């Protein structure tokens, strides 16, 4: 019984941590796009909650475009800091630079 309670609390903590990481990374990705792509607006975004390689960054994809022009739409792939790391002065960084087509 006690083991079940501890296991449930542990699983709940892991899920909560992933949700907090993803939410904070979305905020950080919005700031990054606003600073570096100010002429673009965010159409959609998705951040994973798990730091898979333990580098204190998680992956985010942010879809952006200028106005209603579908030709300007692109996806920016970012690595954004985890919740705690984001308060240590770190910002997102582009995972892969977009090359002009």
C-alpha positions, -999 to +999 in steps of 0.1 A: +000+000+000+027+025+010+048+015-020+018+022-043+014+057-028+050+065-033+049+052-069+018+072-076+034+104-062+065+098-082+046+093-115+025+124-107+056+145-101+072+134-134+041+143-153+039+177-136+075+184-142+071+177-180+041+199-182+059+227-164+090+224-187+068+224-218+048+255-206+080+275-197+096+265-230+066+278-249+069+312-232+107+313-239+101+303-276+076+332-279+102+356-266+128+343-289+106+347-320+095+382-309+132+392-306+146+376-337+116+373-361+097+405-351+081+407-386+066+372-382+036+361-361+034+327-344+009+304-361+015+274-339+040+260-314+048+227-297+073+220-270+081+186-256+083+183-219+112+159-215+149+167-216+159+135-234+197+141-234+199+158-200+214+190-214+188+212-197+171+221-230+140+207-246+129+208-283+103+232-296+089+237-330+074+271-338+055+278-370+057+314-381+046+335-410+043+372-421+007+383-421-015+360-442+011+352-468+014+314-468+046+317-489+065+331-459+054+303-435+082+283-420+090+262-389+118+273-365+133+245-346+144+256-312+161+242-281+147+260-251+158+258-215+140+237-190+120+254-162+149+259-138+175+266-165+153+293-179+157+314-147+194+311-148+196+336-177+194+312-206+174+317-238+163+294-266+187+286-295+180+275-330+185+238-333+191+239-371+195+271-390+170+276-418+187+279-452+172+302-478+155+283-506 
